[in-house]
């Protein structure tokens, strides 16, 4: 078990003490390639933000003797140093690093660099992040006069100067309010996290994505929990939590579940798949021939092509399986962009040609519709044909969600949950690229020149194989739904 409470521990504890308690004791896991890529992008943004303060000094272990906290103390004591990067502080069990620490007389200005836009809807979470850093630095004995977020500008385009990349937003008032609240609970939180006994768990929204819920916490030993109720409103979750109800079988009859939620509950408790009579009619509304479509994109924090904004999602690839009827032979077509340039218009033209003018275009989720709409808006000369494609889209996800439920769906209707249950013979296991995050990462690395030479051809084939599997999955799913 670690002996320090980090920012992530604290923010987890704000959501659920038990989740933070387990996290403090969990063995570290090596990050996946896509996670490493996200971390590298964050480091790249941090380095660019430091360029705004050319007089800054990095508080790292430069001499191999002092740790970062001791180096920071030495830099803080040197009044000739105006700006410190990655200043490390420890106050009791609490540890934090300040991305940028700028001297203001006898006090300091703390600046936290984030890869979010300046008008992000998650500003409250970013304020909490910054407030924890300020809380630790103050406990370590330093005076903080100002606290700001350094966020990305939506108006920045690749090719602009670094000075246009960031917006600095003063959050001192909000941070001071949160720090005062943190101070009121800090010691009790620390005692709870380091206690040998797990804090009393409580059903909260964070349980939905908690790695410990099923095996070690409230869900342990239960065949099915109330979290398997699809779309359960937070007010109903609070009611169940207040009553101490986690077991799905104990859900009260007056919870006013909708038909889909009742279907999920019934299937889970009976152990049997439920197939509604309306499935046949929903499938008959599909117009043959069918074209099963899947897209892949590249998205990076910093734009990969000239003129693009940060976080710009660029269509890079499609796969389409075609067939004239449910029993007909399946054919396939695809497209993969040249990673060295923006090929969205070329992709759009290839997409229009490949999908023709007849039949339903089958997708799973609203992603493809959203991306075609974006193409339509960006390419006015192709707006008509692209709108015609949108008008032919049929989304399989609501068809499944409205008519089919299996206990192993666990309250979800995403293809990653549905496919292993309804098409168990189809697997991504043998593919070098086996999920969307990895596909984004590999294409981005090609675009950035980090994959080059002979490795480019290998990577391109891996991307084609993955996207092809996604549309084959929809073909097999359609067959299964027809049998049902």
Residue, then its C-alpha position, 0 to 999 in steps of 0.5 A: x500500500x502506498x503511503x501518500x495520497x495523490x491528487x487522483x486518490x483525493x478526487x476518487x475519495x471525493x466521489x467514493x471513499x471506498x473506491x479511493x481506499x481500494x485504489x490506494x492498495x491496488x497493484x499498479x498496472x502498466x498503461x495500454x498503448x492508447x493510454x500512453x499516447x494520451x499521457x504523452x500528449x498531455x506532456x507535450x501540452x505541458x511543455x508548450x505551456x512552459x514555453x510561455x515562461x522562458x525564465x522557468x526552472x524545472x524542479x526535477x531530480x537533476x543531480x540524482x541526490x535530491x528528490x523533487x520535493x527537496x529540489x522544490x524547497x531549494x528553488x522556492x528559497x532562492x528568490x532569484x528564481x521567478x518561475x518553477x515547473x513541476x514543483x513538488x510538495x508534500x504535507x503529511x500524507x498529501x502530495x501534489x505537483x504544480x505544473x507552473x508556480x510563479x512568484x508574486x512577491x512573498x506569495x505564489x501564483x499556481x497555474x494548472x495546465x490541462x488539455x481541455x478547452x477553455x469553455x469546457x463543460x467540465x470546468x468544475x472538475x478542473x477547479x477541484x483538480x487545481x484546488x487540491x494542488x493549492x490545498x497541499x501547497x498551503x499545507x506545506x507552508x507556502x502562501x498562494x495569492x492566485x490560482x489559474x487554469x491554463x486551457x486550450x483555445x478553441x480558435x487556435x489552428x495548427x500553424x498559429x503561434x504557441x502564444x495563441x494556443x492557451x487561455x489563462x483563466x483565473x479561478x482563485x475565488x472558486x479554488x479558495x472556496x473548495x480549498x476551505x471545504x477540503x480542509x474541513x474533511x482532509x484529516x478524516x479522509x486521510x484516516x479513512x484511507x489509511x485505516x485497515x478497515x474498508x470505509x462503509x461503502x455507499x451506492x453512488x454514481x461512481x459505482x457504475x465505472x468502479x473497477x472494484x464494485x463487482x469483485x470487492x465491494x457492494x456488488x461482490x457475491x451478487x448475481x445482478x445489481x441495480x446498476x444493470x437497470x438501463x438508464x437509471x436516473x440519479x434520483x432513483x439511484x439515490x433512493x435505492x442507496x438510501x434504502x441500502x438496496x444493491x441487489x436487483x432482486x430487491x428493487x421495489x415495485x414502485x420504482x416506476x421503471x420504464x418498459x426497457x428497464x422492466x425488460x432488463x430486470x425480468x431477463x436478469x432475474x429469470x436468467x433468460x433472454x427476452x425478445x419482444x414481438x416488435x423485433x420482426x417489424x423493426x427488421x422488416x422496415x430495413x430496405x435491401x440491399x444492406x450496406x453495413x458501415x463503420x468509420x474510424x477517425x484520428x483525434x489528437x489533443x494537438x492538431x495533426x493537419x494544418x488549419x485544424x483545431x485542437x481535438x479535431x476529429x478527422x475521418x480516416x477510414x471506412x469499411x462497408x460490407x454489402x449484400x442484396x438479401x439476408x441469404x445473399x453473398x457478402x461483398x466488401x469495400x473499404x478506404x483508408x486515408x494517407x496519414x500524411x495529409x487530410x483526406x476527408x474530401x477524398x474519403x467522402x467522395x469514395x464513401x458516396x460512390x461505395x454506398x450507391x443510391x439504393x438500400x439501407x445503410x446499417x450502423x451501430x450507434x449515432x457515431x456514423x451519422x454525426x460524422x457524415x453530418x460533419x462532412x456535409x457541413x464542411x463540404x458544401x459541394x457534396x452536401x446533397x449526396x451526403x444528406x442522402x446517405x444520412x436519410x438512408x441510415x438505420x441504427x441497430x443499437x435502438x433496435x436491439x435496446x428496444x426489443x432484445x435483452x440478455x442478462x449478460x448485457x449487464x444493462x448496456x446495449x453497446x456493440x462491445x456488450x451485445x456482440x459477445x453474447x449474440x455472436x459468440x463465434x466472432x472475436x477480435x482476439x487475433x487482431x493486432x489492433x482490436x479496439x477503436x482507441x488503438x486504431x486512433x493511436x496507431x493512425x495518429x502515430x503514423x500522421x505524426x511520423x512516429x510510425x514510418x518506413x516498412x512499419x507503415x504498410x504493416x500498420x495500414x493492413x492492421x487498421x483495415x483488418x480491424x475496421x473490416x471486422x467491425x462491419x462483419x460483426x454487424x452482418x453476423x448480428x443482423x443474421x442473429x436478429x433475423x433468427x430471433 
